[in-house]
Amino acid sequence: MKDVCFSWARRVVLPCLMALWACLAGSQAHAGEVLARVRAQGELKVCIWPAYQGITWRDPRSGRLAGLDIEMAEALGSDLHLPVVFVDSSFPALVPDLLGNRCDVAMFGIAMVPGRTEKLAFTAPYLHSDIHAISLRTSRMVRQWTDIDQPGVLVGVQAGTYMESVMRERLRHASLVVITPPLTRERELLAGRIDVFMTDYPYGHAVVENVDWAALIAPSRTFHVQPYAYASKPGDAEWLATLNAFVARVRQDGRLAAAAKRHGLESITLP
């Protein structure tokens, strides 16, 4: 019964709620600078976090970008008949980068959490994910979800991600370790400085697909599902409408589903 209720909420309530949020954000805006700037500059500047496996990942060896939102950004550029320029950003830099006009849109699986929705304009969501965990396959400390919040366990989170605030609130016994660049969660885990790190399904799925030492641990029940959307600077209703029209289009014409399948993310794509 619990699974049925969650499935109904995910299919019906969550999309409706997120669409309402997007409409409210748009209603507070007016046609303005972002769309005019895009037209004037003759290119589309897209903020990405290049360390986001499965979404916007830059291969450290080849420098090549890959992921669901790399494909979606290129699709948006194609629809607008504009070349795409990728701008490196991060979750801590997301708000200042958009408000400071470093990019026209942020496309890197951005969870619609209060600290962001209050400051930025969001499209309708296109993905949703619960929090997942990555541990070592050989770990004796963390083998299942219930092993995480235990005394002596060191739980890593990437600074600026919504996992940081969620785990800070939810952990009762384990210790939280906030990881900031140039440190990475993977290196800290392999070095034994953390026992597990928290991430989402796209990142976790990509990790276990690419290395043989990692184990992906899903929550035993719904933990903290978040919708993901694209973000832009508030104050331009026409630009937000353009982005929303793109999201609706790729969901309807199959481009989003096809890209999600290529990256193993079809299970978290909103219909």
Backbone torsions as a table, in degrees:
resi	resn	phi	psi	omega
1	MET	NA	-39.2	179.9
2	LYS	-63.4	-41.8	179.5
3	ASP	-64.4	-38.3	179.0
4	VAL	-64.5	-44.1	179.6
5	CYS	-63.8	-41.5	179.5
6	PHE	-65.8	-41.9	179.3
7	SER	-61.6	-42.4	178.9
8	TRP	-64.2	-43.2	-179.9
9	ALA	-63.9	-38.1	-179.1
10	ARG	-69.0	-37.7	-175.9
11	ARG	-82.5	-30.7	-171.4
12	VAL	-112.6	-58.6	-172.3
13	VAL	-69.7	-47.5	-175.7
14	LEU	-61.2	-50.2	178.5
15	PRO	-60.0	-39.9	179.8
16	CYS	-64.6	-42.5	-179.3
17	LEU	-64.5	-42.4	-178.6
18	MET	-69.9	-36.0	176.4
19	ALA	-63.6	-37.9	178.2
20	LEU	-64.4	-42.3	177.9
21	TRP	-60.5	-42.9	-179.7
22	ALA	-63.4	-40.5	179.4
23	CYS	-64.7	-41.3	179.2
24	LEU	-63.6	-39.6	178.2
25	ALA	-63.6	-41.4	-179.4
26	GLY	-68.4	-32.7	-176.7
27	SER	-68.2	-20.8	-179.5
28	GLN	-88.6	-3.1	-174.4
29	ALA	-105.1	176.9	175.4
30	HIS	-147.5	158.9	179.9
31	ALA	-57.7	133.6	-174.6
32	GLY	-165.3	-139.7	-160.4
33	GLU	-69.2	-33.5	-171.3
34	VAL	-66.4	-52.5	-179.7
35	LEU	-61.8	-39.5	177.9
36	ALA	-62.8	-39.8	179.5
37	ARG	-67.1	-42.1	178.5
38	VAL	-59.0	-45.6	-179.8
39	ARG	-64.8	-40.1	-177.0
40	ALA	-71.0	-39.3	-175.8
41	GLN	-80.7	-16.8	176.2
42	GLY	69.2	22.6	177.2
43	GLU	-156.0	160.6	-179.6
44	LEU	-110.9	116.4	179.6
45	LYS	-94.7	119.9	-175.2
46	VAL	-117.5	119.7	175.6
47	CYS	-76.6	135.2	176.5
48	ILE	-137.0	158.4	168.1
49	TRP	-104.7	105.4	-171.1
50	PRO	-74.2	5.9	176.2
51	ALA	-106.1	13.5	-175.0
52	TYR	-96.4	93.4	-177.2
53	GLN	-63.0	137.7	-179.8
54	GLY	86.2	-19.6	-176.3
55	ILE	-116.4	-62.0	179.3
56	THR	-143.9	79.1	-171.7
57	TRP	-108.5	129.8	173.2
58	ARG	-102.1	118.0	179.2
59	ASP	-63.6	123.3	-176.4
60	PRO	-66.1	-20.9	-179.9
61	ARG	-87.4	-49.5	-175.6
62	SER	-92.9	-20.5	-175.1
63	GLY	78.1	1.7	-177.6
64	ARG	-75.6	138.3	176.4
65	LEU	-91.0	140.7	178.4
66	ALA	-151.5	158.7	178.0
67	GLY	135.7	165.7	-177.8
68	LEU	-54.6	-48.5	-174.7
69	ASP	-80.2	-15.9	168.9
70	ILE	-66.4	-43.9	178.3
71	GLU	-65.8	-40.3	-179.6
72	MET	-68.2	-37.1	177.2
73	ALA	-64.2	-41.7	178.1
74	GLU	-66.2	-34.7	177.0
75	ALA	-66.8	-40.5	177.5
76	LEU	-63.1	-44.4	177.3
77	GLY	-60.0	-41.0	178.8
78	SER	-63.7	-43.1	179.4
79	ASP	-63.3	-33.8	-178.8
80	LEU	-90.4	-2.4	-177.8
81	HIS	58.8	43.7	-179.4
82	LEU	-132.7	143.3	173.0
83	PRO	-69.9	149.1	-178.8
84	VAL	-101.3	131.5	173.2
85	VAL	-114.3	118.1	-179.7
86	PHE	-86.4	133.4	-178.2
87	VAL	-117.2	120.9	-179.9
88	ASP	-65.7	130.8	178.4
89	SER	-141.6	-162.1	178.3
90	SER	-165.9	173.5	178.6
91	PHE	-66.9	-40.7	176.1
92	PRO	-64.9	-29.5	-176.9
93	ALA	-92.6	-3.6	-173.4
94	LEU	-53.6	-56.0	-175.8
95	VAL	-63.8	-51.9	179.2
96	PRO	-63.0	-33.0	179.2
97	ASP	-65.5	-41.0	178.7
98	LEU	-73.4	-45.3	-179.3
99	LEU	-68.2	-26.6	179.2
100	GLY	-91.3	7.8	174.5
101	ASN	65.6	26.0	174.0
102	ARG	-70.3	-24.7	178.1
103	CYS	-148.7	165.5	-177.0
104	ASP	-94.1	-25.4	-179.9
105	VAL	-155.7	147.1	174.8
106	ALA	-107.0	124.9	-177.0
107	MET	-131.5	82.1	175.5
108	PHE	-152.1	57.5	174.5
109	GLY	54.5	60.6	-171.8
110	ILE	-91.7	115.9	178.9
111	ALA	-67.5	139.3	-177.9
112	MET	-87.6	77.7	-179.5
113	VAL	-102.1	156.5	-173.1
114	PRO	-53.2	-41.1	-178.5
115	GLY	-61.7	-20.9	179.3
116	ARG	-99.6	-42.0	-177.5
117	THR	-65.6	-22.3	177.9
118	GLU	-75.6	-20.2	-172.9
119	LYS	-114.6	-19.6	-174.2
120	LEU	-126.0	164.2	172.7
121	ALA	-96.1	136.0	-178.2
122	PHE	-120.3	145.6	172.0
123	THR	-76.4	176.6	166.8
124	ALA	-62.6	147.7	-177.4
125	PRO	-71.7	157.9	179.4
126	TYR	-128.9	-17.6	176.9
127	LEU	-135.2	166.1	168.7
128	HIS	-149.4	148.4	-179.3
129	SER	-151.5	146.4	168.9
130	ASP	-89.9	168.0	174.5
131	ILE	-76.4	138.6	175.9
132	HIS	-124.2	173.9	-179.5
133	ALA	-130.1	150.0	174.3
134	ILE	-120.6	125.8	174.3
135	SER	-129.5	175.0	175.1
136	LEU	-76.4	140.9	176.4
137	ARG	-58.4	-31.2	-177.5
138	THR	-91.4	5.9	-176.3
139	SER	-63.9	135.8	172.2
140	ARG	-97.9	-13.2	-176.5
141	MET	-86.2	-45.2	-176.3
142	VAL	-128.0	106.3	178.8
143	ARG	-116.3	-21.4	-179.8
144	GLN	-145.8	170.1	-172.9
145	TRP	-58.3	-39.8	-177.0
146	THR	-69.7	-11.5	177.5
147	ASP	-79.8	-13.4	-170.4
148	ILE	-71.8	-54.7	-175.9
149	ASP	-88.1	70.1	-179.7
150	GLN	-129.4	152.0	179.1
151	PRO	-55.4	136.5	177.2
152	GLY	88.8	-11.2	-179.6
153	VAL	-83.2	132.4	178.3
154	LEU	-102.0	115.7	-173.5
155	VAL	-106.9	117.5	-179.0
156	GLY	-90.9	144.0	173.2
157	VAL	-138.4	146.5	175.1
158	GLN	-75.4	130.4	179.9
159	ALA	-58.0	134.3	175.9
160	GLY	89.4	-12.2	177.0
161	THR	-81.1	160.2	-179.6
162	TYR	-68.6	-18.0	176.1
163	MET	-62.2	-29.7	-179.8
164	GLU	-62.1	-51.3	-177.9
165	SER	-70.1	-37.9	-179.3
166	VAL	-64.6	-47.6	-177.0
167	MET	-71.4	-30.9	176.5
168	ARG	-62.0	-35.7	-179.8
169	GLU	-80.3	-36.3	-169.9
170	ARG	-89.3	-28.7	-177.4
171	LEU	-69.3	134.2	179.3
172	ARG	-114.3	-29.3	-174.0
173	HIS	-123.2	-38.2	179.9
174	ALA	-74.1	166.2	178.9
175	SER	-104.9	135.7	-179.4
176	LEU	-89.5	134.4	177.1
177	VAL	-122.3	114.3	-179.6
178	VAL	-90.4	124.1	-173.9
179	ILE	-106.1	124.1	-179.1
180	THR	-118.6	147.9	177.6
181	PRO	-57.5	146.6	9.6
182	PRO	-83.7	1.5	176.4
183	LEU	-67.3	150.8	176.4
184	THR	-126.6	155.3	179.6
185	ARG	-62.4	-40.4	-178.8
186	GLU	-62.6	-46.4	-179.0
187	ARG	-65.5	-38.8	178.7
188	GLU	-66.0	-36.6	177.9
189	LEU	-68.4	-46.1	-179.4
190	LEU	-66.2	-30.6	179.7
191	ALA	-80.7	-7.5	179.2
192	GLY	82.1	12.7	179.6
193	ARG	-85.3	-13.1	168.1
194	ILE	-136.3	160.7	-179.6
195	ASP	-100.4	-20.4	-176.1
196	VAL	-163.4	152.3	170.2
197	PHE	-130.6	150.5	-176.5
198	MET	-97.6	140.2	-179.4
199	THR	-151.6	-165.5	174.9
200	ASP	-112.2	-179.3	-176.9
201	TYR	-65.2	-44.2	-178.8
202	PRO	-57.4	-47.3	-178.2
203	TYR	-68.3	-46.8	-178.6
204	GLY	-61.6	-42.7	178.5
205	HIS	-60.2	-43.8	-179.3
206	ALA	-65.0	-38.9	-179.8
207	VAL	-61.1	-51.8	-176.3
208	VAL	-69.5	-20.4	176.0
209	GLU	-76.4	-20.8	-171.7
210	ASN	-111.9	-13.7	178.3
211	VAL	-131.2	157.8	-177.5
212	ASP	-102.1	-0.1	-176.9
213	TRP	-97.4	-8.9	-171.1
214	ALA	-99.7	145.5	173.4
215	ALA	-120.4	129.8	178.2
216	LEU	-92.7	125.2	-178.6
217	ILE	-114.5	118.1	177.5
218	ALA	-89.6	150.8	177.2
219	PRO	-63.3	145.7	-178.4
220	SER	-71.0	-19.4	173.3
221	ARG	-151.7	170.3	-177.9
222	THR	-52.6	127.2	-175.3
223	PHE	-110.1	-58.4	-179.4
224	HIS	-162.4	78.4	-179.2
225	VAL	-75.6	135.2	178.2
226	GLN	-129.2	140.6	171.9
227	PRO	-81.0	146.5	179.1
228	TYR	-114.2	140.8	-178.5
229	ALA	-146.7	179.1	174.0
230	TYR	-97.1	149.0	-174.7
231	ALA	-123.1	150.0	176.6
232	SER	-146.2	172.1	177.6
233	LYS	-68.7	132.9	178.6
234	PRO	-70.5	159.6	175.9
235	GLY	107.4	8.4	-180.0
236	ASP	-138.6	91.9	-176.3
237	ALA	-64.2	-35.3	-178.0
238	GLU	-68.8	-39.3	178.4
239	TRP	-67.3	-42.8	177.6
240	LEU	-62.8	-38.9	177.2
241	ALA	-64.0	-37.4	177.3
242	THR	-62.6	-43.8	179.5
243	LEU	-67.9	-41.6	178.1
244	ASN	-63.8	-38.1	177.8
245	ALA	-63.8	-38.1	176.9
246	PHE	-63.6	-46.5	179.4
247	VAL	-59.5	-45.4	178.6
248	ALA	-61.9	-38.9	-177.2
249	ARG	-66.8	-46.8	-176.9
250	VAL	-71.9	-25.2	174.5
251	ARG	-72.8	-34.3	-177.8
252	GLN	-81.8	-39.1	-173.8
253	ASP	-87.7	-1.4	174.2
254	GLY	92.9	-4.1	-179.0
255	ARG	-66.5	-39.3	178.0
256	LEU	-64.9	-46.2	-179.3
257	ALA	-61.9	-41.3	-179.3
258	ALA	-65.6	-43.1	179.1
259	ALA	-66.4	-41.1	178.7
260	ALA	-60.9	-40.6	179.1
261	LYS	-64.4	-39.3	179.3
262	ARG	-62.1	-28.0	-177.7
263	HIS	-107.4	11.7	176.4
264	GLY	69.8	29.3	-175.3
265	LEU	-115.9	16.0	-176.5
266	GLU	-62.8	-25.8	-177.3
267	SER	-72.6	-16.0	-178.8
268	ILE	-114.7	9.0	178.2
269	THR	-81.8	132.4	177.2
270	LEU	-75.7	139.3	-177.4
271	PRO	-69.7	NA	NA
